[in-house]
Every structure is written in structure tokens, then in C-alpha cells.
């Protein structure tokens, strides 16, 4: 049966991409993109980087200019979807409007986890997920003197680097013992720990937040569980996200740390696909179903669903990759390092130019490259092609990832 009406819920990275890819693939039916944020769909990564530094404006964040959507007959509705009526293949918006679909793509993303401590309502406390958040923060950055960041994950540390570059005194509270511990090896953590220290950022490990302190409705500092207090006129939290999966679970779709999808990104209802930050999916690169929060994942999953809807079904097998920019450091990660048991470090930790090769049971599973973009590109190809490389080979004097990868291609 051919599909004529596709509705996409969520106009972020994945939602925009599936609409654009459907048109690229030649889909001629109706596409409606429903999103609850105002304005033209935009990318989030610069929000905690170049946009906050004032290096790019809002126009540079947009995936496409407004006229693109009219030219490509992608109808945009600004609104929030309240419920899915699967029996009638209809969406109910909070406005009361109803919208019929033949196929539905859920791309509702994730939202920030909010610390459950007193004082979160104080003026000067921010999460960083949306353009509205970044605009609010941007206004404060000009006047702020002391910022406290809750969480030494990617977003917290990206913000810390921006704030330090803007001359603000920055303290970071981290429950764990090293930065970005969920996602990177200890060697990479060490490089970033030292870099932040050199920029004047103080990261306090093993510390948890007890309360945000304030006076006259404005934030004045934070109280740690240890009893210590740190002054602040700006507090930014980055303690992870929660998938926006309630719409799916209330409609009876399977949800388990995200909307559960099969290898082709179909939910438990064949008329509904789901993609991006909100999905838990089986991956050939992981032992368990995973939920990833990355541009690569949102874009590649969107392309996989668009191709399937155009009669080209395939399993989603793309190798995960990710990047973060902090100060002059650009970290690029290829593959998933979970459970790695051996590492080989190429380059120089002192110069903050390294690639950490992560092996699990003798197989290269991930490479973390800091300011070594050629290594990152080579690593993506090597891992995706399952080229065998042992830790002993990688440790040999003069070993270069790029040359090794090129040689494996010539050999074939
Ligand atoms: P989103 O982009 O979050 O879009 C989901 C949209 O759906 C949102 O607009 C949401 O409001 C809307 N929505 C939710 N529920 C409803 C509803 N019921 N009705 C209507 N609309 C709804 N990734 C990288 O790879 N590299 C980076 O450097 C990087 N930096 C980042 C920096 C920041 C500050 C942030 C926040 C994220 C960053 N990411 C980065 C992650 C990346 O942006 C996300 O993985 C990506 O945006 C996920 O796309 P998505 O479409 O799944 O979700």
C-alpha cells in the first residue's frame, strides 16, 4: 500500500531531516511537521558553543531558510501533540485540532533532567536545551561574574568553557570522579580535566548539590551536600536528559528508556516509526538496545526511515559518532567505548593532541580523537569496515591510523 500522508511530531534535528529526506527521495504526498517550539527548525549543537560565544547568529542555526518548507511542500504546524489515537490514525493537538496520518514519525527528542533541590525556581538558574534557553543565558553572560555548573558532562563543560572564555569565574560540581565519565576513557577525561583547569575552571569532583541559594528571587549561590557554599549569580545545570516518550507510552506503544523500535526503527505499531534522541534501538555496535543523543544518530535514523517509506527498507546499522568543542579542544568520538578493557594512546597528552584507541576483547570498538581530525575520519572507516587491528599493532613505533586505514583499502 502506498502512503500519501506522513505526519512528523517534533521539528528538531530528526524531524526536520526525515521531512527533507522524504522529499529528496521523491516522496510526493503530504508531509506535515508538528513542533512545539516557535520559529524555523534549528540545530542545537551551536547553542552551547559558537552561539553562546556570539560567533554565529540565529540564522546560522536554521537547517533551512523559511521558504524552503513552502517550496518543498512541508507544512509546518506550531503546536503540541497531546495524544495519538492509533485506532483512527489521528493526532490530537493541545489546541483541540485533529490531524490524520497514514504514517506517523515520532521525533520528540528529549528534555533536560532537572535537579530536584530547593531553589530551582530562582532567577538566574538555567538548563540548556532550546534556543529560548540559550537566548536567556546569553543575556546573562554579559553581566555574570560567577557561574556554577551542575554536572561535568558534555553540555555543562561546553558551557563552562564558553563562560571562562568570557571572563566569568566558573565552578563545576560533579558527582563522579572525572569529567564526561559516561562517554569517554579515563585518558580523555584527564586531558579535559587539565584543559579546564588551565582555563581557570574549577571542577569539584565527588560533590552533589543540596540547594540553590537566593535572595529577592535571584540566585546568589549553591549549597553542596558537604555543607560548603559557593557564590554564583548564574547556575547552569547539565545532568542528562529524559526521553519525551510519554506520548508513545500513553498510546500503548512499547517504551523502555525511550520508545522501543526494531532494527528498521518501527515501533510496536507498523504505522508509527520513531527516531532520534527519543528511541531505544538495537544496534550492531552495542550489546543491549541503546538510546543515543547525537546529531549523527538523529540524521542517519531519519534517512533510514525516509528510505523505508519510499520502498527501500534496511536495518539501521550506522556507526555512532559524536563530537564536542570545549575551548580550543575538539573531541571527536567514533564508535561506542562501553566496556572497553584496553586502550592505546597515540599522540601527546601534554599538547592535548591525542587519539585514544579503545579495545574490547581484542577488537577496536571506539576511537576518541582530540584535535586529530584525520584520525577520527580514519577510525570511522576502520571500525565500520570491521578491519582487524590489535592493541599490539597500534602500539608499534610510528603507527598512524590514517596510513593504516589507507593501506587496508589498497590491500583490497
Ligand atoms: P530534538 O532536536 O530535541 O527535537 C525534538 C523536538 O520535538 C523538540 O523541538 C521538542 O520540543 C519537540 N516535541 C517534543 N514533544 C512534542 C510534542 N508532544 N508535540 C510537538 N513537539 C514536540 N549532538 C552532537 O552530536 N554533537 C554536539 O556537539 C551536540 N551538542 C549539543 C548541544 C546542546 C546544547 C544540545 C541541547 C544538544 C547537543 N547535541 C549534540 C545533541 C543533539 O542536538 C541531539 O541529539 C539532537 O537534537 C536530537 O534530535 P531529535 O530530533 O531527536 O530531538
Boltz pocket constraint, residues with backbone or C-beta under 6 A from the ligand:
constraints:
  - pocket:
      binder: B
      contacts: [[A, 9], [A, 10], [A, 11], [A, 12], [A, 13], [A, 14], [A, 15], [A, 34], [A, 35], [A, 36], [A, 37], [A, 42], [A, 43], [A, 44], [A, 45], [A, 46], [A, 47], [A, 48], [A, 79], [A, 80], [A, 81], [A, 82], [A, 107], [A, 108], [A, 109], [A, 110], [A, 128], [A, 129], [A, 130], [A, 155], [A, 244], [A, 247], [A, 275], [A, 276], [A, 277], [A, 278], [A, 292], [A, 293], [A, 294], [A, 295], [A, 296], [A, 298], [A, 321], [A, 322], [A, 323], [A, 324], [A, 325]]
      max_distance: 6.0
